[in-house]
Amino acid sequence: MSAPDPASAAQPGGTAAAWPGHCLCGHVRYELTAPPLTCYACHCTDCQRRTGGAMRLVMWVHRSAVQVTLGTPVLLEFDGAGGRPRRSRACARCDTRLWAEPPNQPELAMLFPGTLENPRAFEPVAHLWLRSALPWTLIPPGAVRYDTQPEDPHELIRLWRAARAADRLP
């Protein structure tokens, strides 16, 4: 999925809050220093295969808002589906993927919220690629659902902003 231009997605009046995160072994630690732009669950087969699970949670953030506080995450570069270049940061010790760095969006990172110390604070605003979802996956009632993905990726940002305005999200 192509991410939107972060300049048009910036949150007005950010917060001074910081959300700490780390890899499984604790060798790499970071802080998210600004609210995310959006957070969603992707059920596509690429995400299933990459995680070895039913889906991947993805949180778009400004790359400058991810501050490494301990260790140095390694840069992994590889070709994804369809030969598209992919980049991600991981711990060299325990192989935890922390965030992706889309080559075509150098201002953004796609943080994996399961690496945050309190991932429960960030509920996904939508579920994408449900046509590929495993049949036993339960989607919360009332969740925004997409058979594939929204035509306009800004829709995910609008959903996040609406949830924040309703005080359901940080």
C-alpha positions in Angstrom: 0.0 0.0 0.0 1.3 3.4 -0.9 1.6 5.8 2.0 0.3 9.4 1.7 2.5 12.5 1.7 3.3 13.0 5.4 3.2 16.8 5.0 -0.5 16.6 4.2 -1.1 14.1 7.0 0.6 15.9 9.9 -1.4 16.1 13.1 -2.1 19.6 14.3 -0.9 20.4 17.8 1.1 17.3 18.6 1.7 16.0 22.1 4.7 15.9 24.3 4.0 12.2 25.2 6.5 9.6 24.3 5.7 5.9 23.9 8.7 3.6 24.6 9.3 0.4 22.7 11.9 -2.3 22.3 12.8 -5.6 20.7 12.2 -8.9 22.3 15.7 -9.1 24.0 15.8 -5.4 24.9 19.1 -4.8 23.0 17.4 -2.1 20.9 15.1 0.4 22.6 13.3 3.4 21.1 10.7 6.0 21.8 7.9 7.2 19.6 7.8 10.9 20.3 4.8 12.0 18.4 1.3 10.6 17.8 1.0 8.2 14.9 -0.7 9.2 11.6 -2.7 6.0 11.5 -2.8 2.4 12.7 -4.4 -0.5 10.9 -4.4 -4.3 10.6 -3.3 -5.8 7.3 -4.5 -9.3 6.5 -2.8 -9.6 3.1 -0.9 -12.8 2.3 2.4 -10.9 2.2 1.9 -9.7 5.8 0.8 -13.2 6.9 3.9 -14.8 5.4 6.3 -12.1 6.7 4.9 -12.3 10.3 4.0 -16.0 10.4 0.7 -14.9 11.8 -2.8 -14.0 10.7 -2.1 -10.3 10.1 0.3 -7.5 10.7 -0.4 -4.4 12.7 1.0 -1.3 11.0 1.3 2.2 12.4 2.4 5.1 10.1 4.6 7.6 12.0 6.9 10.4 11.0 10.4 8.8 10.8 11.8 11.7 12.9 9.4 10.7 15.7 11.2 7.3 16.2 14.2 8.0 18.5 16.5 5.1 19.2 17.5 5.3 22.9 19.7 2.1 23.2 21.5 0.0 20.7 21.5 0.2 16.9 18.9 -1.5 14.8 20.3 -3.1 11.7 19.0 -2.1 8.2 17.5 -5.0 6.2 17.1 -4.4 2.5 15.3 -6.9 0.3 12.8 -7.2 -2.6 9.2 -7.6 -1.6 6.2 -8.8 -3.6 6.5 -7.9 -7.2 10.1 -7.0 -6.8 9.4 -3.8 -4.9 12.4 -2.7 -2.7 11.8 -3.0 1.0 13.7 -1.7 4.0 13.2 -2.4 7.7 15.0 -2.0 11.0 15.5 -4.9 13.3 17.5 -6.1 16.3 20.6 -8.1 15.1 20.4 -10.2 18.3 16.8 -11.4 18.5 15.6 -10.6 14.9 12.7 -8.5 16.0 11.4 -6.3 13.2 10.8 -2.8 14.7 9.7 -0.7 11.8 9.8 -0.5 8.0 11.2 2.4 6.0 9.4 2.8 2.7 12.1 3.8 0.1 9.5 6.0 -1.7 8.5 7.8 1.5 11.7 8.8 3.4 9.7 10.9 5.9 7.7 8.0 7.1 8.2 4.8 9.1 5.8 2.0 9.4 6.2 1.1 13.0 5.1 -2.3 14.3 3.0 -1.4 17.4 3.5 -4.8 19.0 7.1 -3.6 19.8 5.7 -0.7 21.9 5.6 -1.3 25.7 1.9 -0.5 25.7 0.5 -1.6 22.3 -3.0 -1.7 23.8 -3.1 2.1 23.6 -3.2 2.0 19.8 -6.3 0.2 18.4 -6.4 -0.3 14.7 -8.9 2.0 12.9 -9.4 -0.4 10.0 -8.8 -4.0 8.8 -7.4 -4.2 5.2 -7.3 -7.1 2.8 -10.0 -9.1 4.4 -10.5 -11.1 1.3 -7.2 -12.8 2.3 -8.0 -13.0 6.0 -7.7 -16.5 7.5 -11.3 -17.9 8.0 -11.0 -18.1 11.8 -9.9 -14.5 12.3 -12.3 -12.5 14.4 -12.8 -8.9 13.4 -14.3 -6.6 16.1 -18.0 -5.7 15.5 -18.2 -2.2 14.0 -14.6 -2.2 12.7 -14.0 -0.5 9.4 -13.4 -3.2 6.8 -11.8 -3.2 3.4 -11.9 -6.2 1.1 -8.6 -5.0 -0.3 -7.4 -1.5 0.7 -8.9 2.0 0.5 -8.5 3.7 -2.9 -7.2 6.8 -1.1 -4.7 6.0 1.7 -5.6 9.3 3.3 -8.8 7.6 4.3 -6.9 5.7 7.0 -5.5 9.0 8.4 -9.0 10.5 8.4 -10.3 7.5 10.3 -7.5 7.9 12.9 -8.2 11.6 13.3 -11.8 10.9 13.9 -11.0 8.3 16.5 -8.6 10.7 18.2 -11.3 13.4 18.2 -13.7 11.0 19.9 -11.0 10.4 22.6 -10.7 6.8 21.7 -7.0 7.0 20.9 -3.8 8.8 22.0 
